[in-house]
Amino acid sequence: MKANCWMGTQHVEVRDVPDPQILNQRDCIVKITSTAICGSDLHLYNGFMPTMEKGDILGHEFMGEVVEVGRAVKNLRVGDRVVVPFTISCGVCNACRAEAYSCCENSNPIPQVSEALVGHPLCGFFGYSRLTGGFAGGQAQYARVPYADVGPLKIENGFTDEQVLFLSDILPTGYMAAEMCDIQPGDVVAVWGAGPVGLFAMASAKLLGAERVIAIDRFDYRLQRATSRAGATDVINYEQLDGTTVVDALKELTGGRGPDKCIDAVGMEAHAPGLAYAYDRTKQALKLEVDRPIAVREAILACRSGGTVSIIGVYGGMVDKFPLGALMNRAITIKTGQTHVPRYMKPLLGRIERGEIDPTMVISHVLPLADAPKGYDMFVNKKDGCEKVVLKA
């Protein structure tokens, strides 16, 4: 089969690789019809996540048709159309029983790799290095899906792939980011990042009752989509602030209080003008710091006292100059986590069906799988107004 493979930093290739096989009777094999490039994939592409190996198959957002099922899989049949969560969850451990699926205790077959880095084993993910189990990803013609009796959501109501594909990751991710904010009527919610996850976080914040949503980014075309498609009421382009800061701009927009709730939808590759970015970028290049925590720093400093900071942008390790004093002394709550995707898939499918949210709003480009390298280049370099690339296998 054809698959998009990581061949080194900023180098991917679509190559011929062996077809996946059933390895456990709880597996299924999915013939992929649509997959996507995620902002998290860019962390791999740019070389910021360790334990990648040449030839690894990328991708964790995918859907398609079941073509083979293991004997223990009773809820799926050959021919079923499914969306597959990016997290791999066993369904029976303590975490899964609590619906904390991204904290699954059993799905990572090489737990010692992530345990050494973050203290406990990470859940298994598709296409995301040995930290998350070394599973082949979904930017391919076929994929093996472990624990197929737990994760995949059957699609039966005639939706297009584009309407439901993002139930695999970014729509639940944006929704969980807003849900963690415990939004109350009248709340002002600030969202760092107007990429696909940020747009879904903004739309979800509005759905959950936010009065105002402030979008923060450096690309005008993304900020325009935040207002026209995701319900943002205010925007801040941090590269056009003329010497002032994002924190100051947010205080000005909120009468000096700061936003009630802040969402970091950026993660480890945040940007900023001036010395803050230069400091973090230099330390990251010298391997003295894993992540650039610019967005989360700003979110903590900007958030009103007693407010909540929701972190859904991906971080991989240690950061420097974290404002712990502001966090503690001003009674700010932090909530974070990889998304517990299966918890949200059916409720969000209902919202799509009722017309409450349109996931297709984030799609800017649809390309064949063979053009995956072009898609990565467009996405990482923001060419041609690129927001979200869907690949057709």
Secondary structure, DSSP 8 states (H G I E B T S, - for coil): -EEEEEEETTEEEEEE-------STT-EEEEEEEEEE-HHHHHHHTT-SS---TTEE----EEEEEEEE-TT--S--TT-EEEE-SEE--SSSHHHHTT-GGG-SSS-S-HHHHHHHHSS---EEBTSTGGGT-B--SSBSEEEETTTTTS-EE--S---HHHHGGGGTHHHHHHHHHHTT---TT-EEEEE--SHHHHHHHHHHHHTT-SEEEEEES-HHHHHHHHHHS--SEEEEGGGSTT--HHHHHHHHTTTS--SEEEE---TB---SSHHHHHHHHHHHTTS-S-B-HHHHHHHHHS-TT-EEEE-S---S--SS--HHHHHHTT-EEEE-S--HHHHHHHHHHHHHTTS--GGGG--EEEEGGGHHHHHHHHHHTGGG-S-EEEE-
